[in-house]
Amino acid sequence: MTEQEIERLRHRRRRNHNCQSDASFASSTEVKLFMQAWCDVVCRLSDQQLRNCGSDLQEAWTDADEANKAFDSDDEWELLTSQQYPALLRRIATSKAIGKKKIGTSLDRRIDWLAQTLGLDEIEREIVLTLARCSTHDEWDKLIRAIPGGGHNPSARKIAFLNNLSLSKVEDRLAVGAKLWSTGLVDNDGDGEVSANNFLRRIAKTGSPPSRLAKQLMPAARASSLQWEDFDHIGPQREIAEALVAAAKPCAILLYGPPGTGKTEFAKLLAARSGKRAVFAGMEDDNGREPNRRERLAHLTLLRALTSGDPSRVVVMDEADDVLQLGALEDRGGRSKLFLNRLIEGGQRPTIWIVNDLWRFEESLIRRMSLAIEFPKPSLAVRQRVVERHAKKARLKLSEQERLRLASLPAAPAVLASAVEGAKKVAGNIEQAMAIGEGLVSAISGRPASPTPLPSAYDPTLALADRDLDALAQRLEAIEDREWSLLLSGPSGTGKSAYARHLAERLKIELIERRGSDLLGMYVGETEANIAAAFHEASRCKGLLLIDEADDFLSDRRDAQRSWERSLVNEMLRQMEVSKAPFVATTNLADNLDPATQRRFTIRAAFRALDESRARTQFHRWFGQEAPRDVQLQGSTPGDFALVSRRAKLLDEGNPTTLAKWLQRELADRGQARSPMGF
């Protein structure tokens, strides 16, 4: 050997001697088992192979047998030549051979339990055991690296040689799509090398016996923070899900919807109501580390096997988007439609799958679900209960009106809970709770947290239309039928949108307001999808849908220049026909609407500018004083009064003559001034 080679060997020897790994042997039984395997490998290698890998084999042996060195000094080991290795290693193997008697360790017992639970055969068990040992003991890792067969990491060839197994049988067990791969315990890098994933390492490294290990892998979930009544908006599917879980038969229940809508809490509540315990697959490990897809899949497979004979458990796979998505071909990692379909159908007990968005999922996968439940934003009544319960728990004093104000935010229960808890932490009140809630809603949705509230001066009797607006509101409030639609037309500022908000308040339902900027999309078909989604949302949360300035979506199709212009009108008309929620559309250009809209709207109301009597009453309501007698306010609109009121507050102006002058100017700007001011 050259001086450089000798120095390199000495440096490696000192490093291994001074920096013993935490993964070194902890029991004499494991050492004996390693020596048995080492001796067997050496005896079956050829002289040429021993010359090539002798240094690595010697290093693995010396690390394992520090107490009984094969050489008198390190220098004797370092000065060996490759020609001397075969005779020396065979001498060690002959003198140290323990025999063929199988030695069992605590790791063997854990892997035996794992193999029996998953139904692995003997070859699959040996593969898993080998990978587990290589991932937990450096000596085994060095031994597998030393075995010829290309590369340094475990491979089918190395594993087969180490365990004296048929190479073809090991390759079959390690093939992508085979049973062992489907368990998620083994990672395959695509180049023939395999390794134990973190979940298998977790089982291998634990000191727990199999009886305790099963309990550790099935921790009890916390009780749900919500109540059964909080999910009234789901409808009859809630009871169907309860019946499926209670039956404890093989089924797959899909819960989908935006984050924070209560899917996880519903899964826990569903299990509890059925007299069972929810077991969550693939959550964080003992160190709080989030597992990857393969680890979560391994945990799911093991939980299904553990609960196959236990009807008291329900397996829940939360955040299952990455597990169930097929993805691009280069990112599939061996996944296929067949694999995913079998994954859905493979449970012996109910399995609950929780995802956020379905648009990337294969249709064939969804078809295999026993039940799919959408979790939309809950209704206003449900949100009121959530706010009340969290406010009571946090001991945050909120009046009934303040709780209603917070619940009016179009937010998921989790957001409302965060708003209440955040306000309590800063010793705040409703204003802090609203600020937190509005910020979260805006960040999530990308739009203002809530529609413009009605002014305190609003009164439907003070708006002018071709029908009695207050009587109409009373009638709509009294009847149970909510499958109606209103077309509110008229000039800007006459109170059309405000009347829709008033109806929502009278009916005690949520107002879902959409404008053109919310619905219009840049891609073909996107606008139609947004229109359908708006109607669907209103139907699910039992709210009132308001599409403000709906001219673009209901314009006369005979004037359309492009196909998409007709398409979005068609979509709007279709959704109006099948809608189960109240719908209000406002327009400034009723004459430009498609003739088909006339028979789609249940009721139509045309708004006009105010007459003199209503205008003067509006003046008193807004400003708390009478309008000047010599001023004519006919032709004003409620919008004019709202604008002048904001200007008066900004400029601290309270003179009625000045306020009347400003109103008159708004009329003049629209070309509707009736007469000079008279002063």
C-alpha positions in Angstrom: 0.0 0.0 0.0 1.2 3.5 -0.7 1.9 6.0 2.1 -1.2 8.0 1.1 -3.5 4.9 1.3 -2.0 4.1 4.7 -2.6 7.6 6.1 -6.2 7.6 4.7 -6.9 4.3 6.4 -5.4 5.5 9.7 -7.6 8.7 9.6 -10.8 6.6 8.9 -9.8 4.3 11.8 -9.3 7.2 14.2 -12.6 8.8 13.1 -14.6 5.6 13.6 -12.9 4.9 17.0 -13.5 8.4 18.4 -16.9 9.1 17.0 -19.0 6.0 17.8 -22.5 6.4 16.4 -25.6 6.5 18.5 -26.9 3.6 16.4 -24.2 1.2 17.5 -25.2 -2.1 19.2 -26.8 -1.9 22.5 -27.2 -5.6 23.3 -24.9 -8.6 23.1 -27.6 -10.6 21.3 -27.6 -8.1 18.4 -23.8 -8.3 18.3 -23.9 -12.1 18.1 -26.5 -12.0 15.3 -24.4 -9.6 13.4 -21.3 -11.7 13.8 -23.3 -14.7 12.6 -24.3 -12.9 9.5 -20.8 -11.5 8.9 -19.2 -14.9 9.1 -21.8 -16.3 6.7 -21.2 -13.6 4.2 -17.4 -14.0 4.3 -17.7 -17.8 3.8 -19.8 -17.4 0.7 -17.7 -14.7 -1.0 -15.0 -15.6 -3.5 -11.3 -14.7 -2.9 -11.6 -12.0 -5.6 -14.6 -10.5 -3.9 -12.9 -10.6 -0.5 -9.9 -8.8 -2.0 -12.1 -6.1 -3.4 -14.3 -5.5 -0.3 -12.0 -6.8 2.5 -11.3 -3.4 4.0 -15.0 -2.6 4.4 -15.7 -6.0 5.9 -12.8 -5.7 8.3 -14.0 -2.3 9.4 -17.6 -3.5 10.0 -16.3 -6.5 12.1 -13.9 -4.4 14.2 -16.6 -1.8 15.0 -18.9 -4.6 16.2 -16.2 -6.5 18.1 -14.2 -3.7 19.8 -13.7 -5.9 22.9 -12.2 -8.8 20.9 -10.0 -7.3 18.2 -8.8 -9.6 15.4 -5.4 -7.8 15.4 -2.9 -6.9 18.0 -2.7 -3.3 16.9 -4.2 -0.8 14.5 -1.1 -0.7 12.5 -1.3 -4.5 11.6 -4.9 -3.8 10.2 -3.8 -0.7 8.3 -0.8 -2.3 6.6 -2.8 -5.2 5.1 -2.7 -5.6 1.4 -5.7 -6.7 -0.6 -4.0 -10.1 -1.3 -3.9 -10.8 2.4 -7.6 -10.2 3.1 -9.1 -13.5 1.9 -7.0 -15.7 4.2 -7.4 -13.4 7.1 -11.1 -12.9 6.9 -11.8 -16.6 6.4 -9.7 -17.3 9.5 -11.8 -14.8 11.5 -15.0 -16.3 10.1 -13.9 -19.8 11.0 -12.8 -18.9 14.5 -15.7 -16.7 15.4 -18.5 -18.6 13.7 -21.4 -19.0 16.1 -23.4 -21.5 14.1 -26.7 -21.5 12.1 -29.0 -21.3 15.1 -31.4 -18.5 14.7 -30.9 -15.7 17.3 -33.9 -13.5 18.2 -33.6 -9.9 19.4 -36.2 -7.3 20.4 -36.0 -5.9 16.9 -36.8 -9.3 15.5 -39.9 -9.4 17.7 -41.1 -6.0 16.6 -40.6 -6.8 12.9 -42.2 -10.2 13.4 -45.3 -8.4 14.9 -45.3 -5.9 12.0 -45.0 -8.7 9.4 -47.8 -10.7 11.0 -50.0 -7.7 11.3 -49.6 -6.8 7.6 -49.7 -10.3 6.4 -46.1 -10.3 5.0 -44.5 -13.6 3.8 -41.1 -14.8 5.0 -39.2 -13.1 2.2 -40.9 -9.8 2.7 -40.2 -10.1 6.4 -36.5 -10.7 5.8 -36.4 -7.6 3.5 -38.1 -5.4 6.1 -35.9 -6.7 8.9 -32.7 -6.1 6.9 -33.7 -2.6 6.0 -34.7 -1.9 9.6 -31.3 -3.1 10.9 -29.4 -1.1 8.3 -31.3 2.0 9.3 -30.6 1.6 13.0 -27.2 0.0 13.3 -24.1 1.3 11.5 -22.4 -2.1 11.6 -25.2 -3.6 9.5 -25.2 -0.7 7.2 -21.4 -1.2 6.6 -21.9 -4.9 6.1 -24.6 -4.3 3.4 -22.4 -1.7 1.8 -19.5 -4.1 1.7 -21.4 -6.9 -0.1 -20.7 -6.8 -3.9 -23.6 -5.9 -6.1 -23.2 -2.3 -7.4 -23.7 0.8 -5.3 -23.3 1.2 -1.6 -26.9 1.2 -0.4 -29.2 -1.8 0.0 -30.5 -3.3 -3.2 -32.3 -6.5 -4.1 -29.0 -8.2 -5.0 -27.3 -7.2 -1.6 -30.4 -8.2 0.5 -30.7 -11.5 -1.3 -27.1 -12.3 -0.8 -27.1 -11.3 2.9 -30.1 -13.5 3.7 -29.2 -16.3 1.2 -32.4 -15.8 -0.7 -33.4 -16.1 -4.3 -32.6 -12.9 -6.1 -35.6 -13.1 -8.4 -38.0 -13.6 -5.4 -36.5 -10.5 -3.6 -36.8 -8.5 -6.8 -40.4 -9.5 -7.1 -41.1 -8.4 -3.5 -39.4 -5.0 -4.1 -41.1 -4.2 -7.4 -43.0 -1.0 -7.5 -46.7 -1.9 -7.1 -46.0 -5.1 -5.2 -47.5 -5.7 -1.7 -44.4 -4.6 0.1 -44.2 -1.4 -1.8 -47.9 -0.7 -1.3 -47.4 -0.9 2.5 -45.3 2.3 2.3 -42.6 0.8 4.5 -39.9 0.7 1.8 -38.7 3.5 -0.4 -37.4 2.8 -3.8 -35.2 5.4 -5.5 -35.8 4.0 -9.0 -32.1 3.0 -9.5 -32.4 -0.4 -7.8 -31.6 0.9 -4.3 -34.1 0.7 -1.5 -34.3 1.9 2.1 -36.5 1.9 5.1 -38.6 5.0 5.3 -38.9 7.0 8.5 -42.0 5.2 9.7 -40.2 1.8 9.6 -37.2 3.5 11.3 -39.6 4.8 14.0 -40.8 1.2 14.7 -37.2 -0.2 14.5 -35.8 2.3 17.0 -38.5 2.3 19.6 -37.8 0.2 22.7 -41.4 -0.7 23.1 -42.5 -4.3 22.9 -45.2 -5.2 20.3 -48.0 -5.1 22.9 -47.2 -1.5 23.8 -46.2 -0.5 20.2 -49.8 -1.1 18.9 -51.2 1.4 21.4 -48.5 4.0 20.6 -49.4 3.8 16.9 -53.1 4.3 17.6 -53.2 7.4 19.9 -56.6 8.5 21.0 -57.9 11.6 19.2 -59.0 14.6 21.2 -62.7 15.2 21.6 -64.3 17.4 19.0 -64.7 21.1 19.9 -68.0 21.3 17.9 -71.4 19.8 18.3 -73.7 17.8 16.1 -76.0 20.8 15.6 -73.1 22.8 14.2 -73.3 20.6 11.1 -77.1 21.0 10.4 -76.1 22.7 7.1 -74.7 19.5 5.8 -78.2 18.0 5.4 -79.2 14.4 5.4 -75.7 13.2 4.4 -74.8 13.7 8.0 -77.1 11.0 9.2 -76.1 8.7 6.3 -72.4 9.1 7.4 -73.4 8.2 11.0 -75.2 5.1 9.9 -72.2 3.9 7.7 -69.8 4.4 10.6 -72.1 2.7 13.1 -72.4 -0.3 10.9 -68.6 -0.8 11.1 -68.5 -2.3 7.6 -66.0 -1.6 4.9 -66.7 1.9 3.4 -64.9 5.0 2.4 -66.3 8.4 3.4 -65.0 11.5 1.7 -65.1 14.9 3.5 -64.1 17.8 1.3 -64.2 21.6 1.5 -62.0 24.6 2.3 -59.7 24.5 5.3 -61.3 25.4 8.6 -64.8 24.3 7.7 -64.9 21.6 10.4 -64.1 18.5 8.5 -61.6 17.1 11.1 -63.9 18.0 14.0 -66.8 16.3 12.2 -64.8 13.1 11.7 -64.1 13.0 15.5 -67.7 13.8 16.3 -69.0 11.2 13.8 -66.9 8.5 15.4 -68.0 9.5 19.0 -71.7 9.5 18.1 -71.3 6.0 16.7 -69.7 4.8 19.9 -66.3 4.5 18.3 -62.9 6.1 18.5 -61.2 8.0 15.7 -57.6 7.0 14.9 -55.8 9.4 12.7 -53.3 8.1 10.2 -50.1 9.8 9.2 -50.0 12.7 11.7 -46.8 14.1 13.2 -44.4 11.7 14.9 -43.1 11.6 18.5 -40.8 14.6 17.7 -43.5 16.7 16.1 -42.1 16.1 12.6 -44.6 16.0 9.8 -44.3 12.7 7.8 -44.1 12.5 4.0 -46.6 10.8 1.8 -44.9 7.3 2.0 -44.8 7.4 5.8 -48.4 8.4 6.0 -49.3 5.6 3.7 -47.4 3.1 5.8 -49.2 4.3 8.9 -52.5 4.0 7.2 -51.8 0.5 6.0 -50.8 -0.6 9.5 -53.8 1.1 11.2 -56.2 -0.7 8.7 -54.6 -4.0 9.6 -54.7 -3.3 13.3 -58.4 -2.3 13.2 -59.5 -5.0 10.8 -60.7 -7.1 13.8 -61.7 -4.2 16.0 -65.1 -2.6 15.2 -64.6 0.1 17.9 -62.1 2.0 15.7 -62.5 4.3 12.7 -59.4 5.2 10.7 -59.2 8.8 9.6 -56.7 10.1 6.9 -56.6 13.8 7.4 -55.1 16.2 4.8 -55.2 13.3 2.3 -54.8 15.5 -0.8 -51.2 14.3 -1.4 -52.0 10.6 -0.7 -54.9 10.5 -3.1 -53.7 12.7 -6.0 -52.2 10.9 -8.9 -50.1 13.9 -10.1 -47.9 14.3 -13.1 -46.4 11.1 -14.6 -42.9 12.1 -13.5 -44.0 12.7 -9.9 -46.2 9.7 -9.3 -43.5 7.6 -7.7 -45.1 4.3 -8.9 -48.7 5.4 -8.1 -51.3 4.5 -10.6 -55.1 4.7 -10.9 -55.3 1.0 -10.0 -53.2 1.6 -6.8 -55.4 4.5 -5.7 -58.6 2.6 -6.4 -57.3 -0.3 -4.3 -56.3 2.0 -1.6 -59.9 3.3 -1.4 -61.4 -0.1 -1.5 -58.9 -1.8 0.8 -60.2 -1.1 4.2 -62.0 -3.7 6.3 -63.5 -1.0 8.5 -64.8 2.5 7.7 -62.1 4.9 6.5 -62.7 8.7 6.5 -60.7 10.6 3.9 -60.4 14.4 4.4 -59.3 16.7 1.5 -59.5 20.4 0.7 -60.0 20.4 -3.0 -61.3 17.8 -5.4 -60.4 19.3 -8.8 -57.2 17.3 -9.1 -58.7 14.0 -8.2 -59.5 11.3 -10.7 -63.2 10.7 -11.3 -62.7 6.9 -10.9 -61.4 7.5 -7.4 -64.4 9.6 -6.3 -66.8 7.0 -7.7 -65.4 4.4 -5.3 -66.3 6.5 -2.3 -69.3 5.2 -0.3 -70.3 8.8 0.5 -68.9 12.3 -0.4 -69.9 15.2 1.9 -69.0 18.8 1.0 -68.2 21.2 3.8 -69.1 24.7 2.7 -69.0 27.7 4.9 -71.6 27.1 7.6 -74.8 29.1 7.7 -75.2 32.3 9.8 -77.2 30.4 12.5 -74.4 27.9 12.9 -71.7 30.6 13.0 -73.7 32.4 15.7 -73.6 29.2 17.9 -69.9 28.8 17.3 -69.2 32.4 18.3 -71.4 32.1 21.4 -69.8 28.9 22.5 -66.2 30.2 22.0 -67.0 33.5 23.6 -68.3 31.7 26.7 -65.3 29.4 26.8 -62.9 32.3 26.5 -65.0 34.4 29.0 -65.1 37.2 26.5 -68.2 39.3 27.2 -70.1 40.0 24.0 -73.7 41.2 23.7 -76.1 39.4 21.4 -75.7 42.2 18.8 -71.9 41.9 19.0 -72.0 38.1 18.6 -74.3 38.5 15.6 -71.9 41.1 14.1 -68.9 38.7 14.5 -70.9 35.7 13.2 -71.8 37.8 10.1 -68.3 37.5 8.9 -68.2 34.9 6.0 -65.7 32.8 7.9 -65.2 29.2 8.8 -65.6 28.1 12.5 -61.9 28.0 13.0 -61.5 31.6 11.9 -64.3 32.7 14.3 -62.7 30.8 17.1 -59.3 32.5 16.4 -61.0 35.9 16.4 -62.5 35.3 19.8 -59.4 33.8 21.3 -57.2 36.5 19.9 -59.4 39.2 21.3 -59.3 37.6 24.7 -55.5 37.4 24.7 -55.2 41.1 24.1 -57.9 41.9 26.7 -59.9 43.3 23.9 -63.6 43.5 22.9 -65.7 43.1 19.8 -63.6 45.6 17.8 -60.4 43.5 18.3 -62.3 40.3 17.5 -63.7 41.9 14.3 -60.3 43.2 13.3 -58.8 39.8 13.7 -61.6 38.0 11.9 -61.7 40.5 9.0 -58.0 40.2 8.5 -58.1 36.4 8.4 -61.1 36.4 6.0 -59.5 38.9 3.7 -56.3 36.9 3.6 -58.1 33.7 2.8 -60.6 34.9 0.3 -58.8 37.9 -1.2 -61.8 40.1 -0.9 -63.3 42.4 1.8 -64.4 40.5 4.8 -68.1 41.5 4.7 -70.6 43.4 2.5 -71.3 47.0 3.2 -73.6 47.2 6.3 -76.9 48.9 6.2 -77.0 52.4 7.5 -78.9 52.9 10.7 -81.2 55.3 8.9 -82.3 52.7 6.4 -86.1 52.2 6.0 -87.6 50.3 3.1 -90.7 52.6 3.3 -88.5 55.5 2.4 -87.3 54.0 -0.9 -89.6 54.5 -3.9 -90.5 51.7 -6.2 -93.4 50.4 -8.3 -94.5 48.1 -5.4 -94.7 48.3 -1.6 -91.2 47.2 -0.6 -92.0 46.9 3.1 -95.1 44.7 2.4 -93.0 42.6 0.1 -90.3 42.1 2.8 -93.0 41.1 5.3 -94.4 38.5 2.9 -91.0 37.0 2.1 -90.2 36.8 5.8 -93.5 35.0 6.6 -93.4 32.3 4.0 -91.3 29.1 4.3 -90.7 28.9 0.5 -87.2 30.4 -0.2 -86.9 29.4 -3.8 -87.7 32.8 -5.2 -85.8 35.5 -7.2 -86.0 39.2 -7.4 -85.0 41.6 -10.2 -84.4 45.1 -8.8 -83.9 47.7 -11.5 -83.5 51.4 -11.5 -81.0 54.3 -11.5 -77.9 54.1 -9.3 -78.3 55.1 -5.7 -82.0 54.3 -5.5 -81.5 51.6 -2.9 -81.6 48.3 -4.8 -78.6 46.7 -3.1 -79.6 48.1 0.3 -83.0 46.5 -0.1 -81.3 43.1 -0.8 -79.3 43.5 2.4 -82.4 44.5 4.3 -84.1 41.3 3.1 -81.2 39.2 4.3 -81.5 40.8 7.7 -85.3 40.3 7.9 -85.0 36.7 6.9 -82.0 36.2 9.3 -79.9 34.6 6.7 -76.5 35.4 5.2 -76.1 37.8 2.3 -73.6 36.4 -0.3 -72.7 39.3 -2.5 -71.0 38.9 -5.8 -70.0 41.6 -8.3 -68.6 41.4 -11.8 -65.0 41.4 -10.5 -65.8 38.3 -8.4 -67.4 36.3 -11.2 -65.6 37.3 -14.5 -62.7 35.1 -15.3 -59.9 35.4 -17.8 -60.2 31.9 -19.2 -63.0 30.4 -21.3 -65.5 28.7 -19.0 -64.1 30.3 -15.9 -66.9 32.9 -15.5 -69.6 30.2 -15.9 -67.9 28.1 -13.2 -67.8 31.1 -10.9 -71.5 31.7 -11.5 -72.4 28.1 -10.7 -70.1 28.2 -7.6 -71.9 31.4 -6.3 -75.4 29.7 -6.6 -74.0 26.5 -5.1 -72.6 28.4 -2.1 -75.8 30.2 -1.5 -77.8 27.0 -1.6 -75.4 25.1 0.7 -75.3 27.8 3.4 -79.0 28.7 2.9 -78.1 32.4 2.2 -79.4 35.1 -0.1 -77.3 35.5 -3.2 -77.0 39.1 -4.5 -75.4 39.7 -7.9 -75.0 43.4 -8.1 -75.0 45.1 -11.5 -75.9 41.9 -13.2 -76.2 43.5 -16.7 -73.1 41.6 -18.1 -74.6 38.2 -17.1 -78.2 38.8 -18.3 -77.7 41.0 -21.4 -79.6 40.3 -24.5 -78.1 37.3 -26.3 -79.2 38.7 -29.7 -76.6 41.4 -29.4 -73.8 39.0 -28.5 -70.7 39.2 -30.6 -68.8 36.3 -29.1 -69.9 32.8 -28.1 -68.8 33.2 -24.5 -71.1 36.2 -24.1 -74.1 33.9 -24.9 -72.6 31.1 -22.8 -72.5 33.1 -19.5 -76.1 34.3 -20.0 -77.1 30.7 -20.6 -75.3 29.6 -17.4 -77.0 32.4 -15.4 -80.4 31.4 -16.6 -79.8 27.7 -15.9 -78.6 28.4 -12.4 -81.7 30.6 -11.7 -84.0 27.8 -12.7 -82.5 25.2 -10.4 -81.5 27.4 -7.5 -82.8 26.4 -4.0 -81.8 29.7 -2.4 -83.3 33.2 -2.7 -81.6 35.2 -5.4 -81.6 39.0 -6.1 -80.1 40.7 -9.1 -79.7 44.4 -9.5 -79.4 46.4 -12.8 -79.3 49.9 -14.0 -80.3 48.9 -17.5 -83.4 46.7 -17.3 -84.2 47.4 -21.0 -81.0 45.8 -22.1 -81.6 42.4 -20.4 -82.4 39.3 -22.3 -86.1 38.7 -22.8 -85.8 35.3 -21.2 -85.0 36.9 -17.9 -88.5 38.3 -17.5 -90.0 34.8 -16.9 -87.0 33.7 -14.7 -87.5 36.2 -12.0 -90.4 35.5 -9.5 -90.8 39.2 -8.7 -89.6 42.4 -10.3 -89.4 45.8 -8.7 -88.4 49.1 -10.5 -86.8 51.6 -8.2 -87.1 55.4 -8.8 -85.7 58.6 -7.3 -87.5 59.9 -4.2 -90.5 62.0 -4.2 -90.5 65.2 -2.1 -92.2 63.7 1.0 -89.8 60.7 1.2 -86.8 62.9 0.5 -87.6 65.2 3.4 -88.1 62.3 5.7 -84.7 60.9 4.6 -83.1 64.3 5.4 -84.5 64.1 8.9 -83.4 60.5 9.4 -79.9 61.1 8.2 -79.1 64.5 9.7 -81.5 64.7 12.7 -83.1 68.0 11.6 -85.6 69.3 9.1 -84.7 70.3 5.6 -85.1 74.0 4.6 -88.6 74.7 3.5 -87.6 76.6 0.5 -85.5 73.7 -0.9 -86.9 71.1 -3.3 -85.4 67.7 -2.8 -87.5 65.7 -5.2 -85.3 63.5 -7.4 -82.8 62.7 -4.7 -81.8 59.1 -4.0 -80.9 57.3 -0.8 -77.4 57.1 -2.3 -77.2 60.9 -2.4 -78.1 61.1 1.3 -75.4 58.5 2.2 -72.8 60.4 0.2 -73.6 63.7 1.7 -73.7 62.2 5.2 -70.2 60.9 4.8 -69.0 64.3 3.5 -70.7 66.1 6.4 -68.9 63.9 9.0 -65.6 64.4 7.2 -65.9 68.2 7.2 -67.8 68.4 10.5 -70.7 70.2 8.7 -74.1 70.3 10.3 -75.8 73.4 8.7 -79.0 72.2 7.1 -78.8 74.8 4.3 -75.3 73.6 3.4 -76.4 70.0 3.5 -79.4 70.8 1.2 -77.1 72.6 -1.1 -74.9 69.6 -1.4 -77.9 67.4 -2.2 -79.1 69.8 -4.8 -75.7 69.7 -6.4 -75.8 65.9 -6.7 -79.1 66.3 -8.5 -77.7 68.9 -10.8 -74.7 66.7 -11.6 -77.2 64.1 -12.8 -79.2 66.6 -14.8 -82.2 66.2 -12.5 -82.4 69.6 -10.7 -85.9 70.8 -10.6 -85.5 74.4 -9.5 -83.0 76.9 -8.1 -82.3 76.7 -4.4 -84.3 79.8 -3.5 -81.6 81.5 -1.3 
